[in-house]
Amino acid sequence: MTSPDFLPSHVVPPEGMATWSAPDATRPSTPLDPLLPVQVIDRRGDWALALCSNGWSAWVDGRLLLSVPHDPPAAGQPAARTADPRPLLGDVEGALGRYRRLVEELAGGQLDGESFAEQTRGTRLGVVVDGDALWLYDARHERWCYCDGGSLQTYAVASGPSSRGSGEESPPASGAGEQHGAPPEASAGSWPDAPPRAPQFAPGPPAPPGEAR
């Protein structure tokens, strides 16, 4: 029976999704069915508390939920663009510029290898462009995003939801931030050995050129 106060805000991805009884990856619960409507009633970092129509709730990786579209803006109002790719593109350009400057200083003898390693530690960059299609690594939220030129949507997350349950933002690392999974091809930066966890793919956008999904 559906609760009269239930108002879906998101839909479970077509593959279904794992749940947890608390914002803690060591406490798994019953998975949610594919395309199940849910209402997000709380967020803590990457975690989202998803309420089902029958009143049952569980914590999920909120990055993978699909948003239910809102009504279009009223006539005469400018269309609001969600997930604008330009700020993330600016972050990547700034981080790449800083990385290139350090490379030039190293090549010119102004920086030794130890200092170069120290100043580039934690830098994470990732960009794949193929015509009007763009894949960008969002280091703050540890995910890959797909952009068709107008807006961003999650393509894959690099790891499970963060163990932080307090809702605080991830501290930014040098350059574009931290990530802990294997990126798509054509990324740039200093990548350490990744743990044996495959990225969790969100539905919808195509894979970057040369990469099978």
N, C-alpha and C positions, 0 to 999 in steps of 0.2 A: 504494500500500500504506500502510495506516495505521500510524503509529508506536505501539508498545505503551504509551509514556508520554504519548501525546496525550490531553488531557482538555479538551474545549471549555469555554471560559468565556463566550464571546460568539458572536453570529451577525451576519454582514454584513447591512446593511439590504436590503430588497427591491429597491432600485434598483442594488445593487452599490456598490462604492466604490473610489476611487482609492488607489493605494499609492505609496510612495516608498522608494528603496533606503537612505535614511538619514533621520533626522529633520530634513529640509531640503526645503522646498517647491520647490526648483529641481532636484531629482533624482527625477523621476517614474519609476515602474516599472509592472509589469503590473497592471491592475485586478483586483479580486477579484469572483467571481461572486455574484449575489444569494443571500442566505440561506445562505451558506457558513459552516459552523462553524469557529471559530478559537479559539486559546488565547492570551490576552494574557500575554506572558512578561516584558515590561518596559514601563515608562512614563517619559516625560520631558515634563513639562508636559502639553500637549494631545495629544502624540504617544503612540501605543501600538504596541509591536512585536507583530504578530499572527503566530502560528505556525499553519500549515495542517497537515492530517493527513498530507500527504506529506513533511513536514519542511521545506517552503519557508516562509520568513518574510519579512515586509516591514513597513515602518512605515505606519501609517494615522492618520487623525484619530480618536482614541479616543473623542471625545465622541459620535460617531455609531454606535458599535457597540451592539448590543442584548444586554443581559446574559442569560445562561442562568439561569433561576430555580433557586435552591437548594431542597433538600427543606424542607418546612414544619417549624416548630419542634415539638419533642416535646410530647406531651400534657401539659397542666398548665403549660406555659411561656407567658408572654405573647407575643402576636404582635409581632414586630419590624417597625416601620414604617420602610422605607427612603425616602430622599429626602423627608424631612419638610419640608413647605412653610413651616412656621412660622419657622425662622431666617431664610429669605430674605425672608419677609413683614416680619419685624422690621427687617432691613437697609433695605428699601425705605421703610418708615414713618419710620425715623430719618433717612434721606437726604432724604425729602420734607419732614420737619419742619425740617431745617436750611435747605433751599432756601426754604421759605415764610418762615422768620424773616428771611432775607436780603432777600426781596422786600418784606416789611413795613418793614424798616429803610430800604430804598431809597425806598419810597413815603412814608415819614415824614420823609425828609430826613436821616436819621442815617447814610446811606451814599451816597457818590457813585457815578456810573456806572462809573468806572474800577475802584473797589474792588469793586463788585458783580461785574463781569466777571471780576476776578482771583479772587475767592473762590468763584465758581460754575464756573470753568473745569474741565472734565473730569467734571462731574457727569452721570451717566447714570441715568435712571429709566424704567421701562416697566411698566405694569400695565393689563390688560384684564380686566374681570369681566363675565360674562354668566350670571346665575343661579349654578348650582353649578360652572360652568366658569371657570377662571382661567388667564391667561397672565402670566408674570412674567419680567422680564429679569434674568438672573444675570450681573452685571457682572464678577465675579471670573473666570468661565469663558467670558465673551463668547458667551452663548447665551440663547435664549428657551426657557422651560420651560412645559409645560402641566400643570395640576393639576385633577383631577376632585373635589377636596375631601379626598382621602386621601393622595396621594403625587404627587411631581413626576416628569416624564419630559421628556427633551429634545424640543423642538418644532422648533427651527431654530438653527443656529449662525450667528453674525454675520460670520464671516470664516473663512479657512483656518486650519489649526493654527498656533499661534505658532511663530516661528522659533527661540524659546528651546529648546534641547535638553538643558539641564542638570537639568531637573526642578524648578527653583525656581518658587515661586508668583509669579503676576503681582502687581506692587506695586499696592496699592489706591490709587485716585485720590480726589480730593475727592468726598464724597458716596458714590455707589454704585459708582464705578469707571469704567473706560474701555471703549469698544466702537467698532468701526470699520465697521459695516454699517447698512443701512437697517432700522429696526425696524418691527413691525406698527403699525397705527393705534392711536390713543388712548394714545400714550406721552407722558410729561411730561419736561421738562428742557431742557437747552440742547444741541441737536443740530447739529453742524457738517455741512458738505456731505459726503455719504458717497461712497466710491469706487465705481466702476461694477461692483461684485461683488454678485450676488444672494445672499441668505441660503441656506445649504444646509439643506434641510428633512429632518428625521428623520421616519420613518413613524409612523402611529398616530393621534395626537390631531387633532381638527378644527382648521381655521383659525379665528382670531378672527372675530367677527361683522363682515360687510362686507368681508372680505378673502378673495380667491380664492387657492387654492394651485395 
